[in-house]
Amino acid sequence: MIVRRLTDILGGPREVRAENWTSRRLLLRDDGMGYSVHDTIIHPGTSTRMEYRNHLEAVYCIEGHGSVTALATGEQHKITPGTIYALDQHDEHILYAETQLRLVCVFNPPLNGSEVHDERGLSAGGIDHGEGRTTSEPGAS
């Protein structure tokens, strides 16, 4: 059995910070569950463009207000506590946080935990493996 508390992760290697978000990585590939679980904070007033080519992601909002826009269709959906959205087609999308968003994110296959987002994509150990892309929208804070 794996028992882990968010307070044990804060400030350690499983807490990863970027300009627009902070990801607290609760379960990762080496935990052997077949998926990873992340408690993610999206900073207020930010807009983040993302695409995960090799991962499916489900996102459940537990705090805050924002929206997600599917770039293929332009369809925009409000995000409020109790909303889940699933990127079942590796959807390229933009996530906008009106207020601080707190999201529970589940990835399949699981992330290994060392990935970071940069202008070239989701990278593991500084090498771009083409797993995804996250960039800040112009003018985002």
C-alpha positions in Angstrom: 0.0 0.0 0.0 1.2 3.5 -0.9 0.3 6.3 1.6 1.5 9.7 0.8 0.5 13.1 2.1 0.6 16.4 0.1 2.4 18.0 3.1 5.2 15.5 2.6 5.7 16.4 -1.0 5.8 20.2 -0.6 9.2 21.6 -1.1 10.7 18.3 -2.3 11.6 16.8 -5.7 7.9 15.8 -6.4 6.9 19.5 -6.3 7.7 21.0 -9.7 7.2 24.8 -10.3 6.9 26.7 -13.6 5.8 30.2 -14.5 2.1 29.3 -14.8 1.7 26.3 -12.6 2.9 24.2 -9.7 2.6 20.4 -9.9 2.7 18.2 -6.8 3.3 14.7 -8.1 1.5 12.3 -5.8 1.9 9.0 -7.8 4.4 8.5 -10.6 5.6 5.8 -12.9 7.9 4.2 -10.4 5.0 3.7 -8.0 3.8 1.0 -10.4 0.1 1.9 -10.6 -0.1 2.4 -14.4 -1.1 6.0 -14.1 0.2 9.1 -12.4 -1.8 11.5 -10.1 -0.9 15.2 -9.7 -2.3 17.9 -7.4 -1.8 21.0 -9.6 -2.1 24.7 -9.0 -2.7 26.9 -12.0 -1.7 30.5 -11.1 -4.5 33.1 -11.5 -4.6 35.2 -14.7 -2.5 32.8 -16.7 -3.2 31.2 -20.0 -1.3 27.9 -20.8 -1.3 26.1 -24.2 -0.8 22.4 -23.9 -0.8 19.2 -25.9 0.2 15.7 -24.7 0.9 13.5 -27.7 1.8 10.4 -25.8 -0.5 10.7 -22.7 -4.2 10.8 -22.0 -5.1 13.2 -19.2 -8.2 13.6 -17.0 -8.5 16.8 -15.0 -10.9 17.3 -12.1 -11.3 20.8 -10.6 -11.5 21.1 -6.9 -11.0 24.9 -6.5 -11.2 28.1 -8.6 -12.7 29.3 -11.9 -11.4 29.3 -15.4 -12.0 27.8 -18.8 -10.5 25.3 -21.3 -10.6 25.8 -25.1 -10.1 23.0 -27.6 -8.0 24.4 -30.3 -9.3 22.0 -33.0 -12.9 23.3 -32.6 -12.6 26.6 -30.7 -15.1 25.2 -28.2 -14.7 26.7 -24.8 -15.8 25.1 -21.5 -16.1 26.8 -18.1 -14.1 25.1 -15.3 -15.5 25.3 -11.8 -15.2 23.0 -8.8 -16.8 19.7 -9.6 -15.9 19.9 -13.3 -13.9 17.1 -15.0 -12.6 17.2 -18.5 -10.7 14.4 -20.3 -8.2 14.9 -23.1 -9.1 11.6 -24.7 -7.9 12.6 -28.2 -4.5 14.2 -27.1 -6.4 17.4 -27.6 -4.3 20.6 -28.0 -5.9 23.1 -25.7 -5.6 26.3 -23.8 -6.3 26.4 -20.1 -7.1 29.9 -18.6 -7.2 30.5 -14.9 -9.5 33.4 -13.9 -8.7 32.6 -10.3 -6.2 30.1 -8.8 -7.3 26.7 -10.1 -6.5 23.6 -8.1 -6.8 20.5 -10.3 -6.4 16.8 -9.7 -4.7 15.4 -12.9 -4.4 11.8 -13.9 -2.1 10.8 -16.7 -2.0 7.5 -18.6 0.6 6.3 -19.2 2.1 7.7 -16.1 4.7 10.5 -16.0 8.0 9.6 -14.5 8.2 12.9 -12.6 11.3 14.5 -14.1 9.4 16.0 -17.1 9.4 19.7 -17.4 7.6 22.0 -19.9 9.5 24.3 -22.2 9.0 25.9 -25.6 9.9 22.6 -27.4 7.7 20.3 -25.4 7.3 18.1 -22.4 10.9 17.0 -21.6 12.4 14.3 -19.4 15.8 15.0 -18.0 16.3 17.9 -20.4 15.8 15.8 -23.5 12.7 16.4 -25.6 10.9 13.0 -26.1 8.0 14.6 -28.0 5.6 13.7 -25.2 3.8 17.1 -25.3 4.0 20.8 -25.5 3.2 23.6 -23.1 3.9 27.2 -23.8 2.6 30.4 -22.2 0.3 32.5 -24.3 1.6 36.0 -25.1 0.7 38.5 -22.5 0.0 35.8 -19.8 1.4 36.6 -16.4 
